[in-house]
Amino acid sequence: MKRDLAMAFSRVTEGAALAGYKWLGRGDKNAADGAAVEVMRILLNQTEISGEIVIGEGEIDEAPMLYIGEQVGLGGDAVDIAVDPIEGTRMTAMGQSNALAVLAAGEKGSFLKAPDMYMEKLVVGPGAKGCIDLNLPLKDNLNNVAKALGKPLTDLVVITLAKPRHDQVIAQMQQMGVRVFAVPDGDVAASILTCMPDSEVDMMYCIGGAPEGVVSAAVIRALDGDMQGRLLPRHQVKGDSEDNRIWGAKELERCQQMGVEAGKVLKMEDMARSDNVIFAATGITKGDLLDGISRKGNIATTETLLIRGRCRTIRRIRSIHYLERKDQQVRDIIL
């Protein structure tokens, strides 16, 4: 991929973040997501790529825009694109922290194509690379990571999602003396924190969305960290009710159609097959990874994290946007 595409993709996530910000604190997560999706699609279609959405808003019959398989761009480099126009729609709607607009792009065939279902995820930074194994109990992984990092369990910091399904895991880790940071949502940002030099987070563990897992794998590979994932049907995560079993059966059928096996441990290289990726994320609300948008009248400031995997360059970009000067299509959505 051309180097210039990195800046182009940062503009895409900036636009999506600005669109979502319009709905900040208004209690309507669908409106926030819809606005971000629309602007992200507009800007991708103004970019000199021949792009295919491989991780997006769902199947073609579920999503009008940025659906899996949609072709985007003006023509140019053939790239696969994984998007999450708002990671944290609920957080945006409620004015809570850590909401992001996210995009990862790679060469054709770079990303695992997986259904939108649950994925168990374990992520570490470069210092513990090669020391994780989802086939082992979590206790063993904690001990192995602590040993690799040369620190006692009482100094280990693990980030996870504050969900009822994690209550037992959180209690287990705390009983072992591990410090646990439980955030409401946002496991892509949580995963990245394991690899940032200025972060105290050592490990991320959660059961979250598979699309977010693939996006995380792309950026973790770019940052020389390590990750494993495992697809889980709904009834194994949300409870063995009749509705969940029906839903889970459909997910398993979709896995079979897409050639991926649920329950099998996926290594980082299975989910992100190349380090020639570009990752962009723009903060919507202030969080642990990025500052949120600040806006005064029609002038807004954004912060974007831009990572090029091949050369492992990490940039933080602060941009000032005069919103009334945006293209009319975008301006009509963000103002």
KOLVEXTI-650497 format. One line per field, with one value per residue (C-alpha): x, y, z; residue in three letters. Coordinates in Angstrom, 1 decimal. Each point is the difference from the previous one (the first is absolute). Layout:
c1 = X;...
c2 = Y;...
c3 = Z;...
rest = ALA;...
This chain:
c1 = 0.0;1.2;1.2;-2.4;-3.0;0.8;-1.0;-3.0;-1.2;0.5;-2.3;-2.6;0.0;0.0;-3.1;-1.8;0.9;-1.3;-3.2;-0.4;0.8;-3.0;-2.1;2.1;-2.1;-3.3;-0.9;-0.4;2.8;-1.6;0.0;3.6;1.1;-2.0;1.6;3.5;-0.6;-1.3;2.9;2.5;-1.5;0.0;3.7;1.1;-1.7;2.2;3.2;2.2;-0.4;-1.8;-1.2;-2.2;-1.7;0.9;-1.0;-2.8;-3.6;-1.2;-1.2;-1.5;-3.5;0.7;1.7;-0.7;3.6;3.5;-1.4;2.4;1.0;-0.8;2.4;1.3;2.4;0.8;2.4;3.6;1.7;-2.0;-0.6;-2.1;-1.6;-1.3;-2.0;-1.8;-1.4;-0.7;1.5;-2.2;-3.3;-1.6;2.9;-0.5;-3.8;0.5;3.0;2.4;3.7;2.0;-2.1;2.0;-0.4;2.2;1.3;2.6;1.2;2.3;0.9;-2.6;-0.4;1.5;-3.0;-2.0;-3.5;-2.2;-3.7;-1.1;-0.1;1.8;3.8;2.1;3.1;3.4;2.5;3.5;2.7;3.4;1.5;-2.2;-0.2;-0.2;-1.0;-3.8;-2.2;-3.8;0.1;1.4;-2.0;0.1;1.9;2.9;0.0;0.2;3.0;1.7;-0.4;1.2;3.0;0.8;-0.2;2.1;-2.6;-2.1;-3.7;-0.8;1.7;-1.9;-2.7;-2.8;-2.7;-3.4;-3.6;-2.3;-2.7;-1.9;1.6;3.4;-0.9;1.5;3.1;0.5;-0.5;2.5;2.7;-0.5;0.3;3.3;1.2;-0.2;-1.1;-3.1;-1.2;-3.6;-1.3;-3.6;0.8;2.7;2.3;1.9;1.3;0.6;2.0;2.2;0.8;2.0;2.4;0.4;3.3;-1.6;-2.8;0.1;-2.4;1.7;-2.8;-3.5;-2.5;-3.7;-2.8;-1.1;-0.9;1.9;0.2;1.8;2.2;1.2;0.6;2.0;2.1;1.0;1.2;1.6;2.0;1.0;1.2;1.9;-2.3;-1.7;-3.6;-2.2;-3.7;-2.8;-3.4;-2.8;-3.7;-2.5;-1.4;3.4;0.3;-3.5;-1.6;-1.4;-3.5;-2.0;0.3;3.8;0.3;-1.8;2.1;3.2;-0.9;-0.3;3.4;1.5;-1.5;1.4;3.4;-0.1;-1.0;2.9;2.6;0.8;-0.4;-1.7;1.7;3.4;2.8;0.9;3.5;0.7;1.4;-3.3;-1.9;2.5;2.1;2.3;1.7;-0.4;-3.0;-1.1;-2.1;-1.8;-2.1;-1.4;-1.4;-3.6;0.0;3.0;1.5;3.1;1.4;-1.1;-1.4;-3.6;-1.3;-0.3;-2.3;-0.6;-2.6;1.0;3.6;0.9;3.3;0.7;2.8;0.8;2.3;1.5;2.1;1.9;0.8;2.8;2.3;-1.7;-0.5;-2.4;-1.4;-2.3;-1.6;-1.9;-2.2;-2.1;-3.1;-1.9;-3.2;-1.8;2.9;-0.6;-1.5;-3.8;-0.8;2.0;-0.9;-3.7;0.6;2.4;-1.5
c2 = 0.0;3.5;2.0;2.9;-2.2;0.3;3.7;-0.7;-2.6;2.4;2.4;-2.7;-0.8;3.8;0.5;-3.0;1.2;3.5;-1.5;-2.1;2.9;1.9;-2.6;0.0;-0.3;0.0;-3.6;-1.2;-2.5;-1.0;3.6;0.5;-3.2;0.8;3.4;-1.4;-2.8;2.4;2.4;-2.9;-1.4;3.4;0.6;-3.5;0.5;3.1;-1.9;-1.4;-3.7;-3.0;-1.1;-2.8;0.1;-3.3;1.0;2.5;0.7;-3.5;-2.1;1.7;-0.8;1.5;3.3;2.6;1.3;-1.4;-3.5;-3.0;-0.2;3.6;1.6;3.5;2.5;1.8;-2.7;-0.7;-2.4;-3.1;-0.1;-1.8;2.3;-0.7;2.8;0.8;3.5;0.3;-2.3;0.9;1.1;-0.2;2.0;2.7;0.1;0.3;2.4;-2.6;-0.4;-2.1;0.2;-0.2;-0.1;-2.8;-1.3;-2.5;-0.7;-2.6;-1.7;-2.4;-3.1;1.7;-0.5;-2.9;0.0;-1.0;0.3;2.7;-2.1;-0.3;-0.5;-0.8;2.1;0.1;2.8;0.9;2.4;-0.8;-0.9;-3.1;-1.0;-3.7;-0.6;-0.3;-3.0;0.1;-3.8;0.5;1.2;3.7;-0.5;-1.6;2.9;2.5;-1.8;-0.4;3.7;1.2;-2.3;1.3;3.6;-0.7;1.2;-1.5;-0.6;2.8;2.5;-1.5;2.3;-1.6;1.9;-1.5;1.0;0.6;-2.5;-2.5;-2.8;1.0;0.2;-3.3;0.6;3.4;-1.5;-2.8;2.5;2.2;-2.9;-0.8;3.5;1.3;3.6;0.1;3.0;-0.6;2.4;0.1;-0.6;0.4;-3.0;1.3;2.9;-2.3;-2.4;2.8;1.2;-3.3;1.1;3.8;0.9;2.5;-2.4;-2.1;-2.6;-3.4;-2.2;0.2;-2.8;0.1;-1.6;2.6;0.4;-2.0;3.0;2.0;-3.0;0.1;3.7;-0.4;-2.8;2.3;2.8;-2.4;-1.6;3.4;0.8;-3.3;-1.3;-3.3;-1.1;-3.1;-0.3;-2.6;0.3;-0.8;-0.6;2.1;-2.7;-0.7;3.7;1.3;-3.1;-3.3;1.3;-1.2;3.4;0.0;-3.5;0.9;3.1;-2.0;-2.6;2.7;1.3;-3.4;-0.5;3.3;-1.0;-3.2;2.1;2.4;-2.8;0.8;-2.3;1.1;-1.1;-0.3;2.3;2.5;1.5;3.6;-1.0;-1.8;3.2;2.5;-1.8;2.9;2.8;2.3;1.7;3.5;0.7;3.3;0.8;3.4;0.8;1.0;0.2;0.4;-3.4;-1.9;-0.1;3.3;3.4;0.5;2.7;3.5;2.4;3.7;1.2;-1.4;-0.6;-3.5;-1.6;-3.7;-2.4;-3.0;-3.0;-1.0;-3.1;-1.5;-3.6;-0.6;2.7;0.0;3.7;1.4;3.5;2.1;2.6;3.1;1.6;3.2;-0.2;2.9;-1.9;2.4;-0.5;-3.8;-1.4;0.5;-3.7;-0.2;3.4;-0.8;-3.0;1.4;3.5
c3 = 0.0;-0.7;2.9;-0.9;0.8;3.7;0.1;-2.2;2.4;3.0;-1.8;-0.2;3.7;0.8;-2.1;1.6;3.5;-0.7;-1.3;3.1;2.3;-1.2;1.9;3.1;3.1;-1.8;0.9;-3.6;-0.8;-3.3;-1.2;1.0;-1.7;-3.1;-0.4;0.5;-2.5;-2.6;0.2;0.1;-3.2;-1.7;0.8;-0.9;-3.4;-0.5;0.7;-2.8;0.8;-1.3;3.4;1.3;3.4;1.7;3.5;0.2;1.0;-0.7;-3.0;-3.1;1.2;3.4;-0.8;-2.7;0.1;0.7;-0.2;-0.4;-3.6;-0.9;-2.5;0.9;-1.5;-3.2;-1.2;0.8;2.4;0.7;3.7;2.6;2.6;3.5;1.5;3.3;-0.7;3.7;2.5;2.9;-1.3;3.4;1.5;-2.7;0.7;3.7;-0.1;1.5;-0.6;-2.4;-3.2;-3.2;-3.8;-1.3;-3.3;-1.0;-3.6;-1.4;-3.3;-1.5;2.2;3.0;2.4;1.3;-1.3;2.9;1.0;2.3;3.2;3.3;0.2;3.1;-0.2;1.8;-0.9;1.3;-1.0;-1.5;3.4;0.3;-3.6;-0.4;3.6;-0.4;-0.8;0.1;0.3;3.5;3.1;0.5;3.2;-1.9;-2.5;2.7;1.6;-3.3;-1.0;3.5;-0.4;-3.4;1.2;3.0;2.5;2.8;-0.6;2.4;-2.5;-3.0;-1.5;-2.1;-1.8;-0.8;-0.7;3.0;-1.2;2.2;-2.1;1.4;3.7;0.9;-2.0;1.6;3.5;-0.8;-1.2;3.0;2.4;-1.6;0.8;-3.6;-0.5;-2.3;-1.9;-1.2;-2.7;-1.2;-3.7;-2.5;-0.3;-3.0;2.0;3.0;-2.2;-1.4;3.6;0.5;-2.7;0.7;1.6;2.4;1.2;3.2;-1.5;-0.4;-1.3;-1.4;0.4;-0.9;-2.0;-2.5;-3.6;-2.7;-2.4;2.7;0.6;-3.6;0.1;3.2;-1.5;-2.9;2.3;2.6;-2.8;-1.2;3.5;0.4;2.8;0.1;0.0;-0.1;-0.6;0.0;-1.6;2.3;-0.9;1.9;2.2;1.5;1.0;0.7;1.5;-1.3;-0.7;-3.0;-1.8;0.6;-1.3;-3.2;-0.4;0.7;-2.5;-2.7;1.0;-0.2;-3.4;-1.2;1.3;-2.1;-3.1;0.6;0.6;3.6;3.0;3.2;3.2;-1.7;1.4;-2.7;0.2;-0.9;-3.4;-0.7;0.5;-1.5;-2.6;-0.7;1.9;-3.1;1.6;0.7;3.1;0.8;3.1;0.9;3.5;0.3;3.8;2.2;0.9;1.1;-3.5;-1.6;0.8;-1.1;-2.3;1.3;-1.9;0.2;-2.4;-3.4;0.9;1.3;1.1;-0.4;1.1;-2.2;0.5;-3.3;-0.2;-3.0;0.6;-2.5;1.5;3.4;0.0;2.6;-0.4;2.1;-2.2;1.4;-2.6;0.0;-2.2;-1.3;-0.4;-2.3;-2.5;-0.3;-3.2;-0.1;0.3;3.2;1.3;-0.1;2.3;2.6;0.5
rest = MET;LYS;ARG;ASP;LEU;ALA;MET;ALA;PHE;SER;ARG;VAL;THR;GLU;GLY;ALA;ALA;LEU;ALA;GLY;TYR;LYS;TRP;LEU;GLY;ARG;GLY;ASP;LYS;ASN;ALA;ALA;ASP;GLY;ALA;ALA;VAL;GLU;VAL;MET;ARG;ILE;LEU;LEU;ASN;GLN;THR;GLU;ILE;SER;GLY;GLU;ILE;VAL;ILE;GLY;GLU;GLY;GLU;ILE;ASP;GLU;ALA;PRO;MET;LEU;TYR;ILE;GLY;GLU;GLN;VAL;GLY;LEU;GLY;GLY;ASP;ALA;VAL;ASP;ILE;ALA;VAL;ASP;PRO;ILE;GLU;GLY;THR;ARG;MET;THR;ALA;MET;GLY;GLN;SER;ASN;ALA;LEU;ALA;VAL;LEU;ALA;ALA;GLY;GLU;LYS;GLY;SER;PHE;LEU;LYS;ALA;PRO;ASP;MET;TYR;MET;GLU;LYS;LEU;VAL;VAL;GLY;PRO;GLY;ALA;LYS;GLY;CYS;ILE;ASP;LEU;ASN;LEU;PRO;LEU;LYS;ASP;ASN;LEU;ASN;ASN;VAL;ALA;LYS;ALA;LEU;GLY;LYS;PRO;LEU;THR;ASP;LEU;VAL;VAL;ILE;THR;LEU;ALA;LYS;PRO;ARG;HIS;ASP;GLN;VAL;ILE;ALA;GLN;MET;GLN;GLN;MET;GLY;VAL;ARG;VAL;PHE;ALA;VAL;PRO;ASP;GLY;ASP;VAL;ALA;ALA;SER;ILE;LEU;THR;CYS;MET;PRO;ASP;SER;GLU;VAL;ASP;MET;MET;TYR;CYS;ILE;GLY;GLY;ALA;PRO;GLU;GLY;VAL;VAL;SER;ALA;ALA;VAL;ILE;ARG;ALA;LEU;ASP;GLY;ASP;MET;GLN;GLY;ARG;LEU;LEU;PRO;ARG;HIS;GLN;VAL;LYS;GLY;ASP;SER;GLU;ASP;ASN;ARG;ILE;TRP;GLY;ALA;LYS;GLU;LEU;GLU;ARG;CYS;GLN;GLN;MET;GLY;VAL;GLU;ALA;GLY;LYS;VAL;LEU;LYS;MET;GLU;ASP;MET;ALA;ARG;SER;ASP;ASN;VAL;ILE;PHE;ALA;ALA;THR;GLY;ILE;THR;LYS;GLY;ASP;LEU;LEU;ASP;GLY;ILE;SER;ARG;LYS;GLY;ASN;ILE;ALA;THR;THR;GLU;THR;LEU;LEU;ILE;ARG;GLY;ARG;CYS;ARG;THR;ILE;ARG;ARG;ILE;ARG;SER;ILE;HIS;TYR;LEU;GLU;ARG;LYS;ASP;GLN;GLN;VAL;ARG;ASP;ILE;ILE;LEU
